[in-house]
């Protein structure tokens, strides 16, 4: 390139600086990605990452009073930022020799607070609450009774269920190992403060 066509060194420096600043601004404007954010001391787990971990733990099956067996499967994760809660919609199947037919299916929705279990490095459901139970093909008092059974078993079975387990290296930067602080539910993931 001829000398006259080459940009001045000061202009090159400004271009490089502006390009770097534009890249940083773009990174700040993008939605949270999974992983550690050094600038804010936060770790964000995305909805997809959380749902993948949750799905691996199902189906769950639990008895109720020796009369019913309740199976929970096909979990779908929802996030409720306004309430700072996680939500799960699950397929429910209640089986009993006293039912005709022997198994009744439907859907169950729960919401739950979250807590951190430090020894296990795990974010867990805490005090899940059944919000809605819909059973197929039943009405009246039978439906009400079975809805109560499904809700009680789901709340018990899901208490303490892992939502996300951290790997030790995810909480370590250089020589510093972080502890989990505040837990915040976002539209597209869950963010934890690292301290």
Secondary structure, DSSP 8 states (H G I E B T S, - for coil): --GGGS--HHHHHHHHHHHHHHHHHHHHHS---SEEETTTTEEEEEHHHHHHHHHTT--EEEEETTTEEEEEEEEEEEEETTTTEEEEEEEEEEE-TTSSSSEEEEEEEEEEEEEEETTTTEEEEEEEEEEEEEETT--HHHHHHHHHHHHHHHHHHHTT-EEEE--GGGGEETTEE--EEEEEE-SSEEEEEE-
